[in-house]
Amino acid sequence: MELTKHARQRAAQRSVPETVIAAIYAYGASYTARGCTGLRLDRASIELAADELSPQELARLRRFYGVYLITSGATVVTVARETARRFH
């Protein structure tokens, strides 16, 4: 897994540590996002990670519920937090 300069900047701006990015990359639920692949940290991902992480690591990971990555191949293009859509 490699992070682009943009992904590193976004991770820093959004206070997402690289250890959490690695966990999302390993356990995240995947979906298609405009020709790229998205990986989201959801409940199923956290349950999957629970088998391999310590209780402290798992508690830290839960704080980042809703964070997602956009990847192209093995490269992380951006990191973001899920936001609620607002309809008028």
C-alpha positions as CSV (number, residue, x, y, z in Angstrom):
1,M,0.0,0.0,0.0
2,E,1.3,3.4,-1.0
3,L,-0.1,6.8,-0.3
4,T,-0.1,9.7,-2.7
5,K,1.0,13.1,-1.6
6,H,-2.7,14.2,-1.7
7,A,-3.7,11.2,0.5
8,R,-1.0,12.1,3.1
9,Q,-2.2,15.7,3.2
10,R,-5.9,14.7,3.6
11,A,-5.0,12.1,6.3
12,A,-3.1,14.8,8.2
13,Q,-6.0,17.4,7.8
14,R,-8.5,14.8,8.9
15,S,-6.4,13.4,11.8
16,V,-6.4,9.9,10.4
17,P,-3.2,8.0,11.5
18,E,-1.4,5.8,9.0
19,T,-2.1,2.7,11.2
20,V,-5.8,3.3,10.8
21,I,-5.3,3.7,7.0
22,A,-3.5,0.4,7.0
23,A,-6.3,-1.3,9.0
24,I,-9.0,0.1,6.6
25,Y,-6.9,-1.1,3.6
26,A,-6.7,-4.6,5.2
27,Y,-10.3,-4.9,6.6
28,G,-12.4,-2.3,4.9
29,A,-15.6,-3.0,2.9
30,S,-15.0,-2.3,-0.7
31,Y,-17.2,-0.6,-3.3
32,T,-16.8,0.9,-6.7
33,A,-16.2,4.7,-6.8
34,R,-16.0,6.3,-10.2
35,G,-13.5,3.9,-11.7
36,C,-11.6,3.5,-8.4
37,T,-12.2,1.3,-5.4
38,G,-13.4,2.7,-2.1
39,L,-12.7,1.0,1.2
40,R,-15.0,2.0,4.1
41,L,-14.6,1.3,7.8
42,D,-18.0,-0.1,8.8
43,R,-19.3,-2.4,11.5
44,A,-18.5,-5.5,9.5
45,S,-14.9,-4.3,8.9
46,I,-14.5,-3.7,12.6
47,E,-15.8,-7.1,13.5
48,L,-13.4,-8.7,11.0
49,A,-10.5,-6.8,12.5
50,A,-11.5,-7.8,16.0
51,D,-10.1,-11.3,15.5
52,E,-6.6,-10.0,14.9
53,L,-6.3,-6.7,16.9
54,S,-5.8,-6.2,20.6
55,P,-8.7,-4.6,22.6
56,Q,-6.8,-1.3,22.7
57,E,-6.2,-1.3,18.9
58,L,-9.8,-2.2,18.3
59,A,-11.1,0.6,20.6
60,R,-8.9,3.1,18.7
61,L,-10.1,1.8,15.3
62,R,-13.8,2.2,16.4
63,R,-13.2,5.9,16.8
64,F,-12.6,6.1,13.1
65,Y,-15.9,4.5,12.1
66,G,-17.0,6.0,8.7
67,V,-13.6,6.9,7.4
68,Y,-13.0,5.7,3.9
69,L,-10.2,5.4,1.4
70,I,-10.3,5.8,-2.4
71,T,-7.7,3.6,-4.0
72,S,-6.4,2.9,-7.5
73,G,-4.6,-0.4,-7.5
74,A,-2.3,-0.6,-4.5
75,T,-2.2,3.3,-4.2
76,V,-4.4,5.2,-1.8
77,V,-5.5,8.3,-3.6
78,T,-7.4,10.1,-0.8
79,V,-8.7,9.7,2.8
80,A,-12.0,11.1,4.0
81,R,-14.6,10.9,6.7
82,E,-18.2,10.0,5.8
83,T,-20.5,12.9,6.1
84,A,-24.3,13.0,6.2
85,R,-25.9,14.0,2.9
86,R,-28.1,17.0,3.1
87,F,-31.1,17.3,0.9
88,H,-33.1,20.5,0.5
